[in-house]
C-alpha cells in the first residue's frame, strides 16, 4: 500500500522495533475446554517465539488450534497452562484491553450507523482522545490504506475489500505492538484476496510491526509469510520459512497439508526412493522415454488447470501425480496410455518415522 499524506508521526520506526526482543512468546501453552471425558484439548504444549517485525502465519485446518492460539495471545481466551509474553512482559492473565495488541476479524465488525472516519477513530474515542486528534489520525490511517476519499461514507456504501481496509485502519490506529489477523481475507473473492495479500505484506513491511496471521489457505501462507507455524490437532508440527516448510516438511501431515505431494511409504517408497517414507512434489516429476525412467505405469486421470496439467499415473502400488507445465500445441498424455516418470534424486525428501 502506498501512504498518502504524512507518515504517522508517533508510530515506532522499523529500526527501533527490530532492536526489541521477541514480540510474542508462548511457553508450554495449553488450552482445554470442558472437563472430564468430554474435555477438548484445543491447544497442547505449544512453545513459540515470534520475532519483532515479523510476518508470522499460523496455518492449519479447521479445528487444529490456530485460532484458539490467537485468541489466547489477544486475551479473549485464557490458557489452562503455560505462560504468554508480549514484548517481554507476562500477559498470561491480562485482559484484552491491557495488551499491546489489536485484532482484525474476518467479519470486519464495523458500526453500520457510523461514518468510516468515526469507525476508524472509535478506539481513540473510547480512550477519550479529543475529536480533532481523532479526526487527524483517522484520516492519516485511511490514506495509509488507500481510502482517502471515503471518510464520510457508511460501511454499506463500500465494497468488501474497502471494508477490510477500514477494519485494518481501525486496528492500527491504536499503534499496537502486534496485529492479530484472524482469517481476515476469507470472505473476499479470489482476485480481491490476492490483491489484499500483496497489500497487507507491503503495509507490514512499511510499518515494521509484527503481524500474526491466521489462515487455512496454504497458498496465502506461503506467499505472505516470513515464517509459518503449521498446526495439527492442537500441536505445532513445524515452524520454519515458507521454503523450509514446503521443501522439507518435518512430518507426513505437513507434507500432505502444505501443497500437493506424493507421499510414499513402505515397499513402494523403498523401491522408488530408497527410503522407508518419502515425499515427492508433483511439479518435480516429468514425463519422458522409458530409458532412465524411475517409474512407469498407466495414466488414470488427466486434469487441466491452465498453467499446468496434472497427470495421475498408476505405477503399481501407488498413484503418482505429475504436474506438467502447459505447452501450447502440445497435448498431454491420455488416460489409459503408458507413461514413464523421471525425477532428480535430490527432489525426494525423506520423512521421519
N, C-alpha and C positions, 0 to 999 in steps of 0.2 A: 504494500500500500504506500502511496506517496502522501506525505503530510502536506496539508495546506495551512498556511499561516506559520506562526512561531512554534518551535518545539515546546512541549510542556516544561515550563521553567523549573518546577520542583521535582521533576522525575529523576530518579537516581541514574547516573550515566552508566553505560555498559561496563566501562573500565572499572568503576567502583564496585559494581556487582560482581565482577569477575574475581575481585580480591576477597570476597566473602568465603566462608566455609560452605559446606553442603547446604543447599536451600531446604531440602526435606530429608529427614532420616527416619526410617522405620526400624525398630529394634525388636525382633521376635513378636511382631504384632499379630494378634488373632482376634477373630470376632465370631461369636457363637450366638445364634438366635434360638431362643427357647431353652428347654432343659429336658433331661431325661432321654428316653429312647427316641423321641421325636426332635431332638435338638439338631439344628442345621449349622454345620461348621462352614460359614461363608468364606472366611479367610483364616489361614492357619500358618503360624510361624514365619511371617514374611520379614525378611531383612532386605532393606533397600536404602540406597543413598542417591539422591538426585542432585546434581551439581547446580550451583547458582548460574543462571543464564542459559540453562539447557532446555531444549525442546524434548521432553521425555514423554513417551507414549506407553500406556498400559493397554495391551492388546489381548483379546481373548474372546471366546464365545459367550453367549448369554448365560448368566449363572455361574461364571467362572470366578467371580470375586473382585473383578477390577473396579466396578462401581462402588461396592462396599468399601474398598480400599480408599477410593477418592473421597467418599463421604466421611470416613474416619479422619482423613487429613483436613477436611473442611470443618470438622466438628459437628456434623449432622448426626453421626453415629459414633458412639464411644466404643473403643476396643475392650474386649474382655481380658486381654493380656497384652503385655508389651508396652513400649514407650514410643511416642511420636515427638519429634523435634522439628521446628521450623526456624531456620536461621540460627541454629544452636540452642534455642530456647525450648524447654519442655512444655508442650501444649496438650499433653495427653488428655487432661480433664478440662481444658479451657473451652468455653462456649464459642460458637462460630464468630460472634462479633469481636471477640478478643484475639482473634488470629489474624496475622497479616496476609490473608488470602482472600480471593473472591472467586465466584463460580459463574460460569456460563452454561446454562442448561439447554437441552435440545428444544424445549417448547418456548424459549425466549422469555416468557412471563412478563411481558410489557403491560403497562396500565393503559387500557384502551381509551380512557377518558382524558388522559394527559397528552400534551404535545410531546413530540420527540425530544425537544430540548429538556422538558421537565422530567421525562423518563430517564434521560441520561444523568441529569443533575440530582435525581431523587436521593442517592446515598449521601450527598452533601447536605441536602435539606434535613435529613434525619439527624445529621451532626450539627445542625443549626448554623451552617455556613451562610453568610449573607447572600442575598439574591444576586447582586452584581457579580460577586465572585463565582457563584454557581453558574451564572449565565456565561461568563467568560470561559470557564473551564469546560463547560458542556460544549460550547461552540468549538473550542480547540480540539476536543475529542472527536466531534463529528467531522471536522476537517481531516483529522488523522485517519479516520476510517473511510474517507472519501464520500462523505454525505454532507457537504457544506450547505446545501440548499433545501434541506428538509426539516429544519428545526421547528417550524410552526405547524407541521402536519401532524396527523394522528397515525398510530400504528396501522390501522386498517387501510390507510392510503399508500402503504409501502409494499413492495414485493417481499417474498420470503428471504431473499438474500440481503435486502436492505434492513429488514427487521433483525436479522442475525448480526449485522454490523452495529445496529443500535444497542443490542444486548451486550455486545463486546465493548462498546464505548462505555456503557454504564458500569460494567465490571471493572474497567480500567481507571475510571475517574477517581477512585479512592487510592490509586497508586499502590496496589498490593505487591508484596514481595513475590508471591506465587499466584499465578492464574490457573484455576482448575477449569477444565473444559470437558463436560460430560456429554460425549457424542453430539457436539453442537451442530454438526453438518448432516445428521441423519435424516432430517426432514426435507432436504434440498434435492432437486433433480441432479442427474449425473453431471451435466455440463456446469451447472452452478456450483456443485460441490467441488469439482476440480478447480474451478476458478478461486473459490474460497480457500481451498487448501494452499494454493500458491500465495494468496494474500495474507493468510494467517502466519505462514512461515516468514514472509517478508516483514510483517509487523513485529513479530517476536525478535527478529534479528535487529530491527531498528531500535526497539526499546531495551533489549538486552535483559529482560526479566525472565524468570523461569515459567515455562508453560508445562503443565501436566495435563496431557490429552488422553481421553478415554475413547476407544473405538473397538468395534469387532471387525472393521474393514482392514484387511491385511495390506491392500494397496495404499490406503490412506496412511497407515503407519509407516510403511516402507518409504514413501515419498516425502514425508514431512519431518521425520524424527531425527534427532541426534543419536538417541538410544531408544531401545524398545525393551519393555519387560513383558514377557508372554505368560499369561495366567492360564491355569487349568485346574479346575476342582479346588479352588481356594489357595493354590500354591503358585509361586513363581517358578516356572520351569526353566527360564533362561532370561538373562539380561545381557544385552550387547548392542552394537551398532546394527543398523539395518542390514549391512553387508554380512556381518557375522551371523546374525540370526537366519538369514536366507541361505548363505553358502555353507555354514557349518552348524546346523541345528544340533542342540545338545540332547534332544530326546526324540522319540518317534512321534510324540504329539506335536512338537514344534515343526518337525519335517512335514507332517500331514497338513497342519493348520496354516502355515505361512507359505503361500504359493502352491502351485501344482507340483506333485512329486511322485516319483516311482519309489516306493518303499518296499524293499525286498528282504525276506527273512528265510532262514533255514537253508535247505538244499539248493533252491533256485538262486539264492543270494550267493552262496559259496561258488556255484557253478559259473555265474555271470560276473561276479565281482571279486571273489576270493575272500569275502567277509561273511560272518555269520548273520549280520544285518547291515544294510546299506541303503543310501538314498541316491537317486539319480534324477536330476531335474529334466523334464521333457524337452526343454529347449537345447539341452546339451547332446541330444541324440539326433543323428542324421541318417538318412536312407542312402543306400548305395549298392554296390555289387556284392556278390557272395564272398569274393576274395577279401579276407581280412575282417569280415563281419564278426562282431562279438555275440550276436544273437540273430536268429532267423525265425520266421513264423508266418502266420496268416493274418492279413488285415481284417479286423472285425468291424471297425467303425471309422468313419471319416467325418470330422466336424469342421466347418468353415467359420473362422472368427474374424475375417477381414485381413488383419495384419499377419495372421498365421493360420495354418490348418493343423488341427490336432488329429493324428492318426493313432489308432489303438491296434496293437499287434499282439496276438496270442503266440507266445514263444514256448508254449508247453510248460505249464506250471505257474505262469504269471502272465498278466496282461500289462504290457508296457505302453506308455503314452509317449509319443514323439511330437513336439510342436515344431512344425516346419515353416519357415518364412514363406509367405505367399509370393509367388513369382508370376508376373503377367505372362500369359501364354503357356505356362507350364502346368499341366493338370496333375492333381495329387493322385496317389495310388487309389485304386478302387477296392471296396470291401470284397473279400474272397480271394484277393490276389496275394501272392507270396511277397514278403518284404524282408530285406536284410538290414540290420541295425548296426550302426557304428557309433562309438564314442571314445573320447580320450580317457585313459585310465585315471587322470587327475580330476575328472569330473565326478568321480564316485566318492561319496563321503560315508565313511564307516560310522555306524550308530552303536553307541554303548549298550551293553546289556543284551 
